[in-house]
């Protein structure tokens, strides 16, 4: 995300957060782990 996009603020499709809600942390760990696993699979091909 560019500084220009951040500066333009929220929109219909974007909601900016100043901090990550506590209950979202475990969800985000799963998302990151999944993304990292996908990268590893692409490297092996």
Backbone atoms as SQL, in Angstrom:
CREATE TABLE atoms (id INTEGER PRIMARY KEY, chain TEXT, resi INTEGER, resn TEXT, atom TEXT, x REAL, y REAL, z REAL);
INSERT INTO atoms VALUES
  (1, 'A', 1, 'UNK', 'N', 0.845, -1.160, 0.000),
  (2, 'A', 1, 'UNK', 'CA', 0.000, 0.000, 0.000),
  (3, 'A', 1, 'UNK', 'C', 0.892, 1.224, 0.000),
  (4, 'A', 2, 'UNK', 'N', 0.558, 2.166, -0.838),
  (5, 'A', 2, 'UNK', 'CA', 1.372, 3.372, -0.955),
  (6, 'A', 2, 'UNK', 'C', 0.937, 4.425, 0.051),
  (7, 'A', 3, 'UNK', 'N', 1.806, 5.395, 0.291),
  (8, 'A', 3, 'UNK', 'CA', 1.497, 6.498, 1.192),
  (9, 'A', 3, 'UNK', 'C', 0.287, 7.281, 0.675),
  (10, 'A', 4, 'UNK', 'N', 0.187, 7.404, -0.632),
  (11, 'A', 4, 'UNK', 'CA', -0.944, 8.110, -1.235),
  (12, 'A', 4, 'UNK', 'C', -2.268, 7.399, -0.923),
  (13, 'A', 5, 'UNK', 'N', -2.266, 6.074, -1.017),
  (14, 'A', 5, 'UNK', 'CA', -3.471, 5.303, -0.714),
  (15, 'A', 5, 'UNK', 'C', -3.859, 5.436, 0.759),
  (16, 'A', 6, 'UNK', 'N', -2.868, 5.412, 1.622),
  (17, 'A', 6, 'UNK', 'CA', -3.132, 5.567, 3.052),
  (18, 'A', 6, 'UNK', 'C', -3.653, 6.967, 3.344),
  (19, 'A', 7, 'UNK', 'N', -3.051, 7.975, 2.717),
  (20, 'A', 7, 'UNK', 'CA', -3.446, 9.364, 2.938),
  (21, 'A', 7, 'UNK', 'C', -4.857, 9.660, 2.467),
  (22, 'A', 8, 'UNK', 'N', -5.338, 8.904, 1.469),
  (23, 'A', 8, 'UNK', 'CA', -6.679, 9.160, 0.944),
  (24, 'A', 8, 'UNK', 'C', -7.761, 8.706, 1.926),
  (25, 'A', 9, 'UNK', 'N', -7.403, 7.907, 2.925),
  (26, 'A', 9, 'UNK', 'CA', -8.347, 7.520, 3.970),
  (27, 'A', 9, 'UNK', 'C', -9.175, 6.304, 3.625),
  (28, 'A', 10, 'UNK', 'N', -10.211, 6.095, 4.423),
  (29, 'A', 10, 'UNK', 'CA', -11.064, 4.927, 4.262),
  (30, 'A', 10, 'UNK', 'C', -12.011, 5.091, 3.072),
  (31, 'A', 11, 'UNK', 'N', -12.450, 3.950, 2.574),
  (32, 'A', 11, 'UNK', 'CA', -13.385, 3.954, 1.451),
  (33, 'A', 11, 'UNK', 'C', -14.364, 2.796, 1.627),
  (34, 'A', 12, 'UNK', 'N', -15.138, 2.547, 0.602),
  (35, 'A', 12, 'UNK', 'CA', -16.099, 1.449, 0.636),
  (36, 'A', 12, 'UNK', 'C', -15.397, 0.109, 0.861),
  (37, 'A', 13, 'UNK', 'N', -14.168, -0.041, 0.352),
  (38, 'A', 13, 'UNK', 'CA', -13.443, -1.313, 0.402),
  (39, 'A', 13, 'UNK', 'C', -12.270, -1.319, 1.373),
  (40, 'A', 14, 'UNK', 'N', -11.997, -0.203, 2.039),
  (41, 'A', 14, 'UNK', 'CA', -10.816, -0.104, 2.903),
  (42, 'A', 14, 'UNK', 'C', -11.179, 0.509, 4.245),
  (43, 'A', 15, 'UNK', 'N', -10.789, -0.172, 5.310),
  (44, 'A', 15, 'UNK', 'CA', -10.976, 0.351, 6.656),
  (45, 'A', 15, 'UNK', 'C', -9.624, 0.307, 7.349),
  (46, 'A', 16, 'UNK', 'N', -9.124, 1.452, 7.751),
  (47, 'A', 16, 'UNK', 'CA', -7.810, 1.539, 8.379),
  (48, 'A', 16, 'UNK', 'C', -7.935, 1.362, 9.887),
  (49, 'A', 17, 'UNK', 'N', -6.983, 0.647, 10.482),
  (50, 'A', 17, 'UNK', 'CA', -6.953, 0.417, 11.921),
  (51, 'A', 17, 'UNK', 'C', -5.645, 0.964, 12.487),
  (52, 'A', 18, 'UNK', 'N', -5.737, 1.551, 13.672),
  (53, 'A', 18, 'UNK', 'CA', -4.532, 2.044, 14.338),
  (54, 'A', 18, 'UNK', 'C', -3.808, 0.922, 15.063),
  (55, 'A', 19, 'UNK', 'N', -4.566, -0.085, 15.471),
  (56, 'A', 19, 'UNK', 'CA', -3.973, -1.241, 16.132),
  (57, 'A', 19, 'UNK', 'C', -4.804, -2.475, 15.819),
  (58, 'A', 20, 'UNK', 'N', -4.196, -3.625, 15.982),
  (59, 'A', 20, 'UNK', 'CA', -4.876, -4.884, 15.695),
  (60, 'A', 20, 'UNK', 'C', -5.661, -5.306, 16.935),
  (61, 'A', 21, 'UNK', 'N', -6.971, -5.557, 16.790),
  (62, 'A', 21, 'UNK', 'CA', -7.745, -6.034, 17.947),
  (63, 'A', 21, 'UNK', 'C', -7.171, -7.349, 18.478),
  (64, 'A', 22, 'UNK', 'N', -7.202, -7.533, 19.764),
  (65, 'A', 22, 'UNK', 'CA', -6.597, -8.711, 20.411),
  (66, 'A', 22, 'UNK', 'C', -7.104, -10.016, 19.806),
  (67, 'A', 23, 'UNK', 'N', -8.399, -10.129, 19.544),
  (68, 'A', 23, 'UNK', 'CA', -8.948, -11.380, 19.028),
  (69, 'A', 23, 'UNK', 'C', -8.509, -11.669, 17.592),
  (70, 'A', 24, 'UNK', 'N', -7.970, -10.674, 16.911),
  (71, 'A', 24, 'UNK', 'CA', -7.540, -10.862, 15.529),
  (72, 'A', 24, 'UNK', 'C', -6.130, -11.426, 15.410),
  (73, 'A', 25, 'UNK', 'N', -5.361, -11.386, 16.475),
  (74, 'A', 25, 'UNK', 'CA', -3.956, -11.793, 16.395),
  (75, 'A', 25, 'UNK', 'C', -3.783, -13.255, 15.992),
  (76, 'A', 26, 'UNK', 'N', -4.566, -14.162, 16.554),
  (77, 'A', 26, 'UNK', 'CA', -4.407, -15.573, 16.199),
  (78, 'A', 26, 'UNK', 'C', -4.852, -15.808, 14.761),
  (79, 'A', 27, 'UNK', 'N', -5.896, -15.103, 14.343),
  (80, 'A', 27, 'UNK', 'CA', -6.358, -15.205, 12.956),
  (81, 'A', 27, 'UNK', 'C', -5.256, -14.745, 12.008),
  (82, 'A', 28, 'UNK', 'N', -4.621, -13.637, 12.306),
  (83, 'A', 28, 'UNK', 'CA', -3.567, -13.103, 11.438),
  (84, 'A', 28, 'UNK', 'C', -2.354, -14.030, 11.405),
  (85, 'A', 29, 'UNK', 'N', -2.039, -14.693, 12.505),
  (86, 'A', 29, 'UNK', 'CA', -0.934, -15.654, 12.513),
  (87, 'A', 29, 'UNK', 'C', -1.217, -16.785, 11.530),
  (88, 'A', 30, 'UNK', 'N', -2.467, -17.216, 11.474),
  (89, 'A', 30, 'UNK', 'CA', -2.859, -18.271, 10.542),
  (90, 'A', 30, 'UNK', 'C', -2.731, -17.789, 9.103),
  (91, 'A', 31, 'UNK', 'N', -3.171, -16.572, 8.840),
  (92, 'A', 31, 'UNK', 'CA', -3.082, -16.004, 7.487),
  (93, 'A', 31, 'UNK', 'C', -1.632, -15.903, 7.044),
  (94, 'A', 32, 'UNK', 'N', -0.765, -15.413, 7.915),
  (95, 'A', 32, 'UNK', 'CA', 0.654, -15.274, 7.589),
  (96, 'A', 32, 'UNK', 'C', 1.286, -16.643, 7.370),
  (97, 'A', 33, 'UNK', 'N', 0.962, -17.602, 8.215),
  (98, 'A', 33, 'UNK', 'CA', 1.515, -18.948, 8.059),
  (99, 'A', 33, 'UNK', 'C', 1.080, -19.558, 6.735),
  (100, 'A', 34, 'UNK', 'N', -0.175, -19.373, 6.382),
  (101, 'A', 34, 'UNK', 'CA', -0.684, -19.880, 5.110),
  (102, 'A', 34, 'UNK', 'C', 0.040, -19.220, 3.936),
  (103, 'A', 35, 'UNK', 'N', 0.216, -17.903, 3.999),
  (104, 'A', 35, 'UNK', 'CA', 0.904, -17.184, 2.927),
  (105, 'A', 35, 'UNK', 'C', 2.354, -17.639, 2.804),
  (106, 'A', 36, 'UNK', 'N', 3.021, -17.824, 3.928),
  (107, 'A', 36, 'UNK', 'CA', 4.405, -18.288, 3.901),
  (108, 'A', 36, 'UNK', 'C', 4.499, -19.692, 3.322),
  (109, 'A', 37, 'UNK', 'N', 3.549, -20.541, 3.660),
  (110, 'A', 37, 'UNK', 'CA', 3.525, -21.897, 3.121),
  (111, 'A', 37, 'UNK', 'C', 3.307, -21.902, 1.619),
  (112, 'A', 38, 'UNK', 'N', 2.479, -21.000, 1.136),
  (113, 'A', 38, 'UNK', 'CA', 2.231, -20.889, -0.296),
  (114, 'A', 38, 'UNK', 'C', 3.489, -20.472, -1.042),
  (115, 'A', 39, 'UNK', 'N', 4.253, -19.598, -0.441),
  (116, 'A', 39, 'UNK', 'CA', 5.511, -19.141, -1.052),
  (117, 'A', 39, 'UNK', 'C', 6.487, -20.313, -1.159),
  (118, 'A', 40, 'UNK', 'N', 6.595, -21.084, -0.089),
  (119, 'A', 40, 'UNK', 'CA', 7.511, -22.234, -0.099),
  (120, 'A', 40, 'UNK', 'C', 7.126, -23.230, -1.188),
  (121, 'A', 41, 'UNK', 'N', 5.852, -23.480, -1.370),
  (122, 'A', 41, 'UNK', 'CA', 5.398, -24.409, -2.404),
  (123, 'A', 41, 'UNK', 'C', 5.775, -23.900, -3.785),
  (124, 'A', 42, 'UNK', 'N', 5.659, -22.594, -4.013),
  (125, 'A', 42, 'UNK', 'CA', 6.004, -22.019, -5.319),
  (126, 'A', 42, 'UNK', 'C', 7.506, -22.122, -5.582),
  (127, 'A', 43, 'UNK', 'N', 8.306, -22.007, -4.545),
  (128, 'A', 43, 'UNK', 'CA', 9.762, -22.085, -4.710),
  (129, 'A', 43, 'UNK', 'C', 10.209, -23.490, -5.110),
  (130, 'A', 44, 'UNK', 'N', 9.484, -24.522, -4.667),
  (131, 'A', 44, 'UNK', 'CA', 9.871, -25.898, -4.937),
  (132, 'A', 44, 'UNK', 'C', 9.544, -26.316, -6.360),
  (133, 'A', 45, 'UNK', 'N', 8.664, -25.582, -7.011),
  (134, 'A', 45, 'UNK', 'CA', 8.255, -25.953, -8.363),
  (135, 'A', 45, 'UNK', 'C', 9.337, -25.647, -9.374);
